[in-house]
Amino acid sequence: MPRARRRTRPCFDALGQAGATSAETSDGVFHFEVTSDNGTLVGDVTVGADNRIASVTYEQATSGSKESRHENSTIAVTVELSDYGTPVQVEQPTDVVVVVP
């Protein structure tokens, strides 16, 4: 488990619970890898100077069969986080449909 900072600890705890391996590759950058039934997830978590997660990038390779064909795919994701603590105003959409079971 990498030397995670207090605010980022839940992120690394969740990765560890999923069976991920992780290591700090440079100051504030943590590389992780986990394999599940859905494929392999490989990525990096970058922690900013404010000790908060600044970005998460990962790729997930999957494979499967459909109608006698074997298919491989890769999904690449980058999530950038910023402006922690900035007030926001959220308005309810006017075209919401409520479905009651």
C-alpha positions as CSV (number, residue, x, y, z in Angstrom):
1,M,0.0,0.0,0.0
2,P,1.5,3.4,-1.0
3,R,2.1,6.1,1.5
4,A,-1.3,7.7,1.0
5,R,-2.1,11.0,2.5
6,R,-5.0,11.3,4.9
7,R,-7.6,12.7,2.4
8,T,-6.7,10.2,-0.3
9,R,-6.6,7.2,2.0
10,P,-10.2,6.1,1.2
11,C,-9.3,5.9,-2.5
12,F,-6.4,3.5,-1.7
13,D,-8.4,1.6,0.8
14,A,-11.1,0.9,-1.9
15,L,-8.4,-0.1,-4.4
16,G,-6.9,-2.5,-1.8
17,Q,-10.2,-4.1,-1.0
18,A,-10.7,-4.7,-4.7
19,G,-7.3,-6.6,-4.7
20,A,-5.3,-3.9,-6.5
21,T,-1.6,-3.5,-6.2
22,S,-0.4,0.0,-6.0
23,A,2.9,1.9,-5.5
24,E,4.0,5.5,-5.5
25,T,5.9,6.0,-8.8
26,S,6.9,9.6,-8.3
27,D,6.0,12.3,-5.8
28,G,2.2,12.4,-5.6
29,V,1.6,9.9,-8.4
30,F,0.4,6.4,-7.5
31,H,0.2,3.6,-10.1
32,F,-2.4,0.9,-9.6
33,E,-3.4,-2.4,-11.2
34,V,-6.3,-4.7,-10.5
35,T,-7.8,-7.7,-12.3
36,S,-11.5,-8.8,-12.0
37,D,-14.0,-10.8,-13.9
38,N,-14.5,-7.7,-16.1
39,G,-10.9,-7.4,-17.2
40,T,-7.7,-5.6,-16.1
41,L,-7.8,-2.0,-14.8
42,V,-4.4,-0.1,-14.9
43,G,-4.0,3.5,-14.0
44,D,-2.6,6.4,-12.0
45,V,-3.9,8.6,-9.2
46,T,-2.3,12.0,-9.0
47,V,-2.4,13.9,-5.7
48,G,-2.1,17.7,-5.8
49,A,-0.2,20.0,-3.6
50,D,-3.4,20.4,-1.5
51,N,-3.2,16.6,-0.7
52,R,-6.4,16.0,-2.6
53,I,-6.9,13.8,-5.7
54,A,-6.2,15.9,-8.7
55,S,-6.7,13.3,-11.4
56,V,-7.4,9.6,-12.1
57,T,-6.5,8.0,-15.4
58,Y,-7.0,4.4,-16.2
59,E,-7.4,1.9,-19.0
60,Q,-9.5,-1.2,-18.8
61,A,-8.9,-4.1,-21.1
62,T,-11.8,-6.5,-21.6
63,S,-12.5,-9.5,-23.7
64,G,-15.5,-11.7,-24.2
65,S,-17.5,-13.7,-26.7
66,K,-20.7,-12.8,-28.4
67,E,-22.5,-14.9,-31.0
68,S,-19.4,-17.2,-31.6
69,R,-17.1,-14.1,-31.9
70,H,-14.3,-13.2,-29.5
71,E,-14.0,-9.5,-29.0
72,N,-11.4,-7.4,-27.2
73,S,-11.8,-3.8,-26.2
74,T,-10.0,-1.1,-24.2
75,I,-11.6,1.8,-22.4
76,A,-9.5,4.8,-21.6
77,V,-10.7,7.3,-18.9
78,T,-9.3,10.5,-17.5
79,V,-11.0,12.3,-14.6
80,E,-9.7,15.7,-13.5
81,L,-10.8,17.1,-10.1
82,S,-10.4,20.7,-9.1
83,D,-11.9,23.6,-7.2
84,Y,-12.5,21.6,-4.0
85,G,-14.7,23.7,-1.6
86,T,-16.0,26.0,-4.3
87,P,-19.7,26.8,-3.7
88,V,-22.0,25.5,-6.4
89,Q,-25.6,26.0,-7.2
90,V,-27.6,23.1,-8.6
91,E,-31.1,23.5,-10.0
92,Q,-33.5,20.7,-10.6
93,P,-34.2,20.0,-14.2
94,T,-37.7,21.0,-15.4
95,D,-38.2,17.9,-17.6
96,V,-37.8,15.2,-14.9
97,V,-40.0,12.2,-15.1
98,V,-40.5,10.4,-11.7
99,V,-41.0,6.7,-12.0
100,V,-42.6,5.0,-9.0
101,P,-42.2,1.2,-8.8
